[in-house]
Amino acid sequence: MTGGQAVTTRWRLVGVLGVMALLFSACSSGATSSIAPSVAPSVAASVAAPSEAASPSASAASAAVTITWWHNANQDPGMSFWKKVADEYTAAHPNVTIQITPTQNEDFKTKLPLALNSGTPPDIFQSWGGGGLKQQVDAGKVQDLTAATSSWTSTIIPAALSPYQLDGKQYGIPYDLGLVGFWYNKDLFTKAGITATPTTWDAFIADVAKLKCAGTAPIAVGEKDTWTGAFWWEYLALRECGKDKMATAVNTNSFSDPCFVKAGTDLKQLIDTKPFQDGFLATLAQTGATSSAGLLANGKAAMELMGHWEPGVMGPLTADGKGLGDKLGWFPFPAVTGGTGTVTEDIGGYNGFAVSKDAPPEAVDFLHYLTSVDVLSRWGAAGYGLPTTTGSETSITDPNLKELIAQRAKATFVQLYLDQAFSQAVGAAINEAVAGEFAGQLSPAEVQQAVQTATTK
């Protein structure tokens, strides 16, 4: 998961009148939906036993070794899955003990830096690559894995490896590469008369109006965790600016192009329709039934812009532990008319693990096992995410996750979340700038300027 995880306008009177007309026309629509529900297996699917061919090889070492491992699957079924993987490895390597500390995603922001600066850092820890990993490498806290993994990193898709590479060296191993998109309640879309998921921003705004007229909160957002709102600005920036300008901005720390102001203008157009649940500024993203994920899971909101981990998060937040089941659908972020970006350009992220500087060799060997085709095939089949080892992606059976796999396969560009692409401090500043627009405190131009200031400090 991700971690990390807050007036000048060109929409003046014409834009306001346009939105009002849109709302009126949508309320008068009596259309019914023809979206066909698809059956999705529970993400709490049982974990199969490992195949004999993929079992970890017996350890040649005899000295007792203890590996400490921090990951962010702090609730079942993911927590039990990683425990089973560790048990499989230690059963084949009797000299190895793995001590696991499941840590909530948001807590990593504060706990991990302290741990890495202590005398007892975790040997293996959750990493999202990008700027955060670079900071850790620059501080001398992370182990160079290049030589130790050279015989098997070729089994992992290159697009997943790159965020964990610096100056040609490998500093982390990814097990998951996914995309941000819209998760939605098919029944609520049907009730609102939405006959197909929107492919353009204008159609999306129209569908928001239809959902409001049907008495449904169109969009759940957990803006207390400001990274959730940042997804909106980042996607609109990618659609307005296109991959070349976005990549240049990230690589040169320059967000001065007017297209980044246009992204904020698009976002303000949405915010002005009041599409979010009551109290969205104080809502958590993924913790509890009243979080934004919980609101979607329990039918209190129609959709949420969120990462590929959403089904796994939603399940435990419902009474039956199944989330929305076959009522859940997914669609990519729509195109923005006049923008230079395309729908094959995505915002996405990586889940992986880095190894602290003085961790034993067994820690790297364990990551080899963890990213084997067998383990990641079981992980993918259980619906936990989108695995990165070549061949494991065929294990995906959930219809929504299969759509994400297809979207990933045709992606021409995947921009890492900006709060991961930059250092933690810069990422937090970007998130807070966007949160200012959500709160009505910053204009689109002021958001762009705040992002520019944050990235050039």
N, C-alpha and C positions, 0 to 999 in steps of 0.2 A: 504494500500500500504506500500507497504514498504516504509521505509525511509532511510532511510539513504542511505539517502541516502541519478593507478594511482596505458669470457663466455665459462660457461661450458655447453656443450651439447653433447648428445650421437648421434646427427643427423649429424654430420660432412659431409664429401663428399657423403657418401652413401645415407644419408637422402636427401641431396640436389638433387642428381641425381634422387632419387625416386620421389620426388615432381615434377621435370621437366618432367619425363616420364609420370607421372599421368596427368599433364596439357596437354601434347601433345596428349595422347590417348583420353582424354575427349573431346578435340576440334574436333577430327575426328569422334566423335560419331554422328550418325544421328538418334538415337532412338527417338521415340515419347512417350509421357506419357500416362499412363492409369489410372491416379489418378482421381477418380470420385468426382466432387464437391458435397458438401452437403449444404443444405440450412440452414442458421443460422438466427434466428430472430434478429432484431435490438436491441442493448443493451439499446436503448432509449425507450424500450417498456413502454407503459403507466402503471402507478402504480394503481393496483386495490384497492378498498376500503377494509378496514379490516373486517374480519368476525366478527359477533356478539360475538362468543365464545371467540375470542382472544382480544377483546377490553379491554383496561386497566380498572381495577376496580376503582370505585369511591373512592376518597381519604377521609379518616376519619379525616384528619387534617384540621384545619380551618385557622391557621396562614399563612400569605403570605410568600412564599418561592421563591427565585430566584436561578436558577441553571445556571451556565455558562458552556458551552460545546464547546470544541475545537475538530474538526475532520478534516480529510484531503481531504474530497470530496469538493474541491473548485470550481468545475464546474458541470454544469448539464450534465446528468440527476441525478447523485448521490446526488448533493447538494439539489435539490428539494425533493428527496426521504427522506433524513434525516429530512428536514424541515417538511414534512408531518407527519413523525413519531412523532416528537416533538409536533406538533399541536394536533395529536390524544391524546397524553398523557395529555396535558394541558387541553383539552376539558373535559376529564374525571376527572381531578384534578384541579378545577378552582382556587385553592389557589397557584398553581405552575406556575411560569413563567420560560421559558427556553430561555436564550440568547445564540445564536449560533455564533461561529466565525469559518467559514471555513478557513483552513490554508493550503497553498500549502505544499506538502510533504517535500520538501527540507528545507522550512522555519522553520519546527518544530525543526531542529537541533540547531538553534540559538534562536528562540523565546521561546520555552518551558522551557529550563533551567532558563532563565531570569524570566519567569513568575512564576515558582515554587519557586524561591528565593525571589519573591516580596511579598508584603502583600496581594495581591489579585490574587492568582493562579486560574486557571480554576478548577471548581469542577469536571468535567469529561474531560479527554483528551485522545487523540489517543495514543495507546501503542502497541509496537511490542514484549513485553515480553523480556526475556533474560537478557543480561548484562546491558542494559540501564535501565530496570525496577529495577534491583538489586541496581544500583547506587542510584536511587530515593528512594528506600526503605531504604537503608543504611543511607541516608541523612535525613530520617524522614519526607519525603514529601508525602508519599503515605499511603492511608488508608488500614488497614487489613480488607478484606471483608469476611473472613472465616465464621464468625457467621452469618452475615447478608445475606449471599447467600447459606447457607448450605441446605436450603430446596429445592433449585432448580438447583444447579450446576450439579446434576446428569443427567439433561436433555441435557447437553452439552457433546460432545464426549471427552473422557479422553485425547486423543492425543492433542487436542486443549487447554485444560486447563493447561497442564504441564508447558509450558513456562511462565505462570503467577503465578507459585507456588514457594515459597521459604521457606525452613524449614517446610514444611507441611502446610503452610498458603497460602491463596488465595489473590493475590494482583491485579488481573485484570480479566476482563471477555472478552473472544474472541468471535467474531461473524463471523470470516472468517479464514479458513485454506486452503491455496493453495500451488501450486507447481510452480517452475520455469521450463520452457520447451521452445521449439521452436515454434514460431508463423510464419507461412509462407504463401506466395502468391501462390496459386495453379496454377494460369495461368502462372506465371513466371517459376515455376518448369516444367510445361508442355512444355513451349517454349524451355527450356534447355534440354528436352529429359529425364527428371527424371521420372522414371516409378513407384517408390515407395519411401517413406520416408526412410532415412538411419537408420539402426539399429546398425551399428558399426562405430567407429571413422574413420576407413579407408574408408568406404563408404561415410561418411560425407565429408571427404577431397576430395574425387572424385567428389561429387556433387557440392562442391564449385568450382572446376575447370570447370565443365560443365556450371555452371551459368556465370562464367567469360567469357567463350567462346561464350555464347549467348548474351553478351553485357550487362549483368545485374550485378549490385553491389550485390554480394551474401549475405552479412551480414550487417545490420545496427547496429551500436553501438554508444551510446551517452557517450563517454568516458570523456567528461567534468564533468559529474556526475560519479565519479569513481566507484561507487557501481555496475554499469552495467558491467564493465569489470571484476570485482571480481567474478561475477557469473561464468565466464568461468573457472577461476582457481579453484574455490571451487568445481565445478562439476567434473573437471578432477581429483582433489585430491580425491574426493569421489570414483570415478571410479578406480583410481590407488590403493588407500589405503584400500578401503572398510569401512564399517560402524564401525567396532570395532576399527580400528586404528584412524579413524576420531573422534569418540566419546572420545577415550583416549586422543587424542591431545587437544581437546577442554576442557576436564575436568581437565587435568594436565598442561595445558599451555606448551605443548611440541610438536613442529612440526619438530622434528629432524629426523624423519624417512626418508630414501632416497625416499620413494614413493612421498613425497611432492616436491622433485626436479623433479621427473619424470612427475608430473603434469605440472610443468612449461615447461618442454621439449616438452610435447604434445602441450601446448599452443603456444610455439615458432614455432612448425611445422605449425600450422595454420597461425600465424601472418606472417610468411615468404612467404605465398602464396598471401599476400596482398588482403585479401578478403573483406575489409571494404570500405565504401563509402569515397570519398575524404573529408579530413578535419575532420575525426572521432574524433581526439583528442580534438577538439574544439566544438563538437556537444553535445547539451543537450539531455537528455534522453526522456523527455515527454512533453516539453513545446514548442508549435508551430509546424507548418507544416514542418519545417526544422529539427526538432528533430528526433532522431532515430525512435521513434514510428510514427512520421509523415511521414518519408520516406517510412516505410513499408505500412502505410495506403494509401499512394498516389502512390504506385506502383514504387517507386524509388529504392527499395531494395527488395530482395527476402525473407529474414527472419530476425528474431531477437530473441535472447535468453532473455526471459523476463518472468515476473510473470503472474499469472492468471488474473490480472487486465487489461492486455493489450487491449482487445477489448473495454472496457469502456473508456480507454484513447484515443484510435485511432479514435473513432467516431467523436468527436468534431474537430479533426484535418483535416477532409476532408470537401470539399465544401458542400456536401449533408448531412453531419452529420451522415453518416452510416458506415464509415470505409470501409473495404473490403467486407463486407457482406458475401455472400456464396463463395467468392474466398478465404476466410481465412481458414487455417487449422492449426493443432497443432500436434506435436509429441514429445515424451520424449527424454531426452539426451541419446545419443547412448552408447553402451558398448565400453570399451577400451580393445582390445586384450592384454592379459597378466596381466591385473589389477585384483585385488581381489574383487572389487565392482561389484554389479549387477544393472540391470536396474530397480529393485524394490526399490532401494535406491535413495532418492531424496533430492534436495535442495528445501526448501520451507520456508514459513513464515506465520505469523499470523497477523491479524488485530484485535484489541480489544480496550478496554477502561480501564483505571485506574481511580481511584478516589482520589483526593487530601485529605490530612489528615483531614481537618476540614470541608469537604463538608457535607451538610445535608443528612439525611437518604433518602430523596426523590431522591437524585442522584442515589443511589443504586437501588431503586425501579424502576426508569426509565430504568436502564440497564436490569432489569428483563423483562420489557415490550419489550425493543428493541431486546432482544434475544429470544422472544417467537417464537413458531413455525409459528404463523401467520405472524409476521413481517418479519422474515428471509425467509419464503417461498416466500413472495412477493419480497423480495430483491433478492433472488436467481432466481426467474422466470424472473425478469427484466434483468438478465445477469450481475449483478454487481460483483459476486464472488462466492465462495463456502461456503455456510453457515455451521455453526457448531452445531446447535441444532438438536438433533435426530429427524428425520422425515422431516426436512426442505430441506434436500438434494434432495428429490424426486421432488422438484419444478423446478430443473434445466432442461431446454428444449433445450438450445443452444447445438448443436452437439459437438462443441469443448469443452465446459465446462463439458459436460457429459463425454467426454474422460478423462478430468482431475479428475472428481469424481471417475471414474473407476480406474485410476492410483492411486489416494489417497487411495482407498479401499484396493488395493493389496500391498501398500507400506509396506516394512519391516523396513524402517528407514526413517525419515525425519530430515535432519540437518537444523537447523535454520541458516539463513544467518549469516556469521561470523561477519559482522559489527553490528548485533543485539545480537549475542550470547555473545559478549564481550562488554566492556564499549564503550562509544562513541569514546573516544580517541584511544583505541586499534583498534576498528573497522575501524576508519579513516586511521590509519597507515597501516592496512592490505590492504585496498582499494588502498592506494597510492603506496604500494609496487607492486601490480599487475599492476597498471597504469604505473609504471616504465618499466615493460616488454613490455606493449603495445606501449610505446614510444621508445622502443629500447635502453633504458638506463640501464636496469638491466637484467642480465642473469637469467636463471631458478634457479641456485644455490643461487644467490644473493637475489632473491625474497623469497626463502625459509628461508634464514638467516634473512631477514628483518621481516618476519612474526614471526619467532622465537624470535627475539629481542623485537618486539612489545608486544608479549604476556607474556614475562617474566619480563617486567619492573615493 
